[in-house]
Amino acid sequence: MSAAQLAELRHTFALDKPVVVQFGDYLLRLAHGDLGVSFQYRTPVLRLILEHLGATVYLVGTATLLAAALGLWLGARTAWRRGGAADRANTAIALTLWSVPTFWLGLILIVVFAVGVGPIPGLFPTGGISAPGVTGIFPVVADRLAHLVLPCLTLVAVLYAQYLLIMRSSLLDEMGEDYLTTARAKGLRDTEVLRRHAVPNALLPTVTLVFLQLGTVVSGAVLVEAVFSWPGLGSLFYQALTVPDLPLLQGLFLFFSASVIVMNLLAELLCPLLDPRVRTG
Amino acid sequence: MEGTGHIAEGRPTSRLPALAIALLLAAFLLAPAPFGKPAAAAPKKVLTVATNGSVDSLSPFLAQRVLPTEVHRLVYDFLTNYDPKDDHAVPAMATSWSPSPDKLTWTYAIRSGMKWSDGVPVTARDIAWTYNLMMTNKDAATANGNFVANFKSVTAPDDSTLVVVLGKPQATMLALDIPVAPQHVWESHVSDIGTFSNDATFPIVGDGPFILSAYRKDQYIQLDANPGYWRGRPKFDQLIFKHYANQDAEVQALKKGEVDFAGDLTPAQFNSLKGAANITLNNGDGKRFYALAINPGATTTNGKPFGDGNPALKDPLVRQAIMEAIDKPALVNKTLGGFGVVGQGYIPPIFSTYTWSPPATETVGSDPAKASQLLDQAGYRKGPDGRRTTPDGKPFTLRLYGETQRAEDAQNATFVKEWLDAIGINVSASIVDQATVGDNETAGNYDLAFDSWLVNPDPDFVLSIQTCGARPATAGGSFPGDNFVCDSTYDQLYAAQISEYDAAARAGLIKRMEAQLFTDRYVNVLYYPNTLEAYRNDVIGSMQMQPQPNGIYDGQDGYWSWWSATPGAAASSSSHVGAWAVVAGVAVVAVVLAAVVLLVVRRRSTAQERE
């Protein structure tokens, strides 16, 4: 590369201007929704992010919902019968899965459920979000779902423990409260006491957690996306990192932080709706 | 918490767990089987190749990554191709060629009767238009501009003649790896050639053995056989490059039959496939060399020194001592698991025309005694602690750089450090990010660095990076070269080979350049890693290797493997979503729904009974 070419490139990327001016330009373009152009793809960063957003929301969104549902329900069950065999087993399983390296779990699932071991047939695809050339509504839906199962299962297995533990400890805090005794004294069934009285109060800290987690939904699960070749933001981030594709990385960082902030805000706004005490206080 | 035990006495609710299990089962079973391969109306013979490559662009003017350039070789024809047996240039769009006596004008006869996939004839004018665009438009020159840098003019006096006039003689005129684009399609994209990525409408008009028919970023590239291709229609109807971000998953997909070919395997992956059913393995020669670069002291093209490379490395005895201490066969055995060839000349032995071997007197393994003796002779004496000092009494320490992105660097660094340590040279090894290594190299701030290049059938490019002219114009500026090497003998040979149109004579000159590089010991080839590949022999009956007999299938210089692949017994798109799968899917959904309804009903009834 000649010196003239270099100078030209510097000019193209405005690197010949003072840093302050560059930053000003960046902010100005940002205000117009322009995140710059990716070095490697020569495509606007915003377009790349939007292209990959759907796949990530589809995977991580589904997984977060399932993990939250499973974790909250199991957490409530284990706390309600604290110290029992079910409590110990559930907590142990959840913590074990929480500690398992994500990529390893993903690969094991591929070997067992995508390729098949012994009597287990290889039911699911080894990677990707869809197979080429599939047409028709049912086949396309079935194809998309089949591709979703293993990466989603991996994420759920890794994620649900945090919901379980939070729910379990918040519910344990509630269980000594007098209002539960009152509820029982009214003659309510045990499950009604749990469902109508204890759980709604214990749900508050977990709602915050769910929303914090939703904020990270868009940043994807880089490892899961890498193991299952999922074409989402995590993969895009990984690609950008290997180059390194600075405008793309910058855009992604901005996008990730913005989504976390937005979700935190939503959690703050939602809390008063769920809890009258916060509203009046 | 005194009430706890009391509360827990309630009847266990078995409904919710049952529901959760039912839902999980549904998730598992909803889409049973076989989504690996595409569904199609008519049974097509599909060849699916796993790839971990990424696509920077599908524009033949912009794409620089391995995968899109391989695809362009399949969908656009080139002026010439490389023979599948021994890589010599063979006709493609050009049927014959001749240089003028002054070596400056090349005239190519262009094949007649070729057609673009939209029916428009392919003529010499398309080639002239493509080359001219690259010569005049900076953006169009992004990917392949180096091929036309020395062109003065390119003209097509008629549809079947192409004339290229050169600035100075250029022996690589049969190795112009430029995809030729159809003028009638691309004329409208000249204005946005720098950003147009050629993935807007499919199929894409081309004239290669395959037609690019569909593409999804980071998912797959789909190619259909071009029935009218002049060399013959490919035997498979469809060729799919399926993206895998994880190579272990790729190997699993091959075992399962979801993909039919997986290349670029690690020794561990290759060994794990030994004995697997219906899998054929190929341990082919590699096109890459892996070297240890020794900093000669960075200089600009004007000879101005910069950087902080250790001046001791200017001493040929020190460089020789370092290389005597390094055991190349041990690296091949340990780092590559035996899947490689011990380094000799600069050009990998897969390109047999240019293979050069050092004289038999050179040490193949290591000779630490000789290394120590050379260092003593050069004045680097061992102290009482076993460490050597420079002739002016300072500790002799060398920095070694490797890249985290290249797995072999970390392993090799450990060995090299140990071996140099044994002869009294202290080595501090840093395996860091590629960009950091690049920055240090550009600044000239390194002593030793691992270095690896992929070599083309025409080695001009890798030879050019070791010339004096490939050094930076300004200190610390980026440069087209590799290791700041500047050797006048080498440069004279380089200039002689580029204007030598006799293939045998040119090969002789190139071997002398390799000998010179070996003697200088600035760029020391440690080994050539083999290319490890595997494919399903029930799907692929046969395909051509390049070169033969120890070549490769994927990443060829040409389209021979995929073009020549014949379908095997199990080749088809058979495993698409069959009727039974639809029935099973519906059945599972029905069962789950029924279970949910049942649970809700039960729940209501028990609740009422209990109130």
Interface residues (C-beta under 8 A of the other chain):
Chain A: M1 S2 A3 L6 Q40 Y41 R42 T43 E51 L70 W73 R77 W80 R81 R82 G84 F103 L107 I110 V111 F113 A114 V115 G116 P121 G122 L123 F124 P125 T126 G127 G128 I129 S130 A131 P132 G133 V134 T135 G136 F138 P139 A142 D143 L145 A146 H147 V149 C152 L153 L172 M175 G176 L180 T181 R184 R189 D190 T191 V193 E225 A226 V227 F228 S229 W230 P231 S235 L236 Y238 Q239 T242 P244
Chain B: M1 E2 G3 T4 I7 A8 E9 G10 R11 T13 L16 A20 A27 F28 L29 L30 A31 P32 A33 F35 G36 K37 P38 A39 A40 S54 D56 S57 L62 G194 T195 S197 A214 R216 K217 D218 Q219 Y220 Q222 Q238 I240 K242 H243 Y244 A245 N246 D248 A249 E250 Q252 A253 K255 K256 E258 Q405 A435 A473 T474 G477 S478 F479 P480 S573 H576 V577 A581 V582 G585 A607 R610 E611
